[in-house]
Amino acid sequence: MSRVIETARLVLRPWQVSDADAALTIYADPAVRRWSAPADLPVTAGEMRLRLQQWRTDDLTSNGCTGHWAVADSSTSVVVGAMFLDHAPGSESLTIGWALAAGARGRGYAIEAGDALVRWAIHEGGAVEVFALVEPDNVRARSTAERIGMEWVTELGHLDGGGRYQVYRIRHGDLAYEDEA
């Protein structure tokens, strides 16, 4: 199963260690860190290189559709964001997450990449459903989940020691198809 996913404007591809500066720019951004667990995010280029290498190793040995992707502009190859699919803490439920570089926000990249990754997970990876766990105050992330086609399911409290989370879900039958319009 190929882990490279192409859309009209983007390429979702495995991270390369040479992407460390771009990845650190994304993950060091206060607007991204605000919604992430700070202990999980690298703070130096060296730490980021090690994390990217760890992700590459984990992704290559994954027998499912979990993993981490760099999101690159297909016309320039510039990394504009990051996507991941992982299991929710203490669960087999598949969750999606995303982060964009500051200059890439507001262009629909997270929606385009998220839609493509959800479709890949369901059609290629055999996922039955994909969830997004979003903090209630993260209006942009809630909007992105909804624009991907996800529906609000419930709210969870104190997930993994954190705060409250809005749970969004999409299933195969929820996917909209371009030729239906």
ABEGO torsion letter per residue (X at the ends): XBABBBBAABBBBBBBAAAAAAAAAAAABAAAAAABBAAABBABAAAAAAAAAAAAAAAAABABABEBBBBBBAAAGBBABBBBBBBBBGBABBBBBBBBBAAABGAGAAAAAAAAAAAAAAAAAGBABBBBBBBAABAAAAAAAAAAGBBBABBBBGBGGBBBBBBBBBBAAABBBAAAX
